[in-house]
Amino acid sequence: MRFALVNDERSEAAPKLSGYCPGCLQPMIAKCGTQRARHWAHRGNRSCDPWWEPETLWHRDWKYRFPPEWQEVVRHDEKGEKHIADVMTENGLVIEFQHSHLPLQEKVAREGFYQSMVWVVDCTRLKGDHPRFLDGRRRFRPTHLNGVFTIADPKGCFPLAWLTCSMPVFFDFGVSADTSTAKAEVLWCLLPGRVEGYAVVVAVSSVTFVNAARKWAWIIPVRAVMETVAAALRLQREIAEREAWSSIYDRPQYRKRRSRLFRSFRRRSRY
């Protein structure tokens, strides 16, 4: 952990400093070696939060983009259960950064506990994630919204374990949108749910992600985006259906039939 309570104030680890865990109030040890970044650890091999995991450099880099007071915030529910959120903004949005594999049951539990949250997943951990995404991205269909795409089957792009989340999942491949040499870090967000049978994917730069978290209680207005995309897809389907029917009735056999019906109608209308 980055912070412990020292004289009832959140403090970073420093040599010879003693502190207490903000979650369970048990004593913590300041780890100030040369191999890893300075951090606090519980005495012995334990943690008060079963959702807590050792932090990687990727994990810390993301957390440190936000104000210190937003990091490692203890959350409680009405039943007394408590967990330490990686980041919680002043607008109540929880951001969980996930590097290692996470069981489905824990994903569901975290989403139910935090309710207003997004995931950021480290897709630099497995070598096959980025090539698979590049291959699957060729099947993206652009929408009229800038940076918003649809895809029929997201399994060809993103890790299977993250496809059924009820919260937005931002995949960090560590590269730019267009090339393998990063110019600007881009996250690819899979929105929860489907519209007209399609998954919706949004490209968001890391700068936009952080700025949105600082300003609003959401990174992407999920409901508005999904409703807009759904309306556009329904309109496209209706237009395609009308064009299909028009092409059918424009065939020679149907043109003759329409002509006969028209002549019959004119004869009847004379009386």
Buried (B, 14 or more C-beta within 10 A) or exposed (E): BBBBBBEEEBBBBEEEBEBBBBBBEEEBBBBBEEEEBBBBBBEEEEBBBEBBBEBBEBBBEBBEBBEEEBBBBBBEEEEEEBBBBBBBBEEEBBBBBBBEEBEEEEBEBBBEBBEBBBBBBBBBBEEEBBEBBEEBBEBBEEBEBEBBBBBEEBEBBBBEEBBEBEBBBBBBBBBBBEEEEEEEBBBBBBBBEBBEEBBBBBBBBBEBBBEBBBEEEBBBEBEEBBEBBBEBBEEEEEEEEEEEEEEEEEEEEEEEEEEEEEEEEEEEEEE
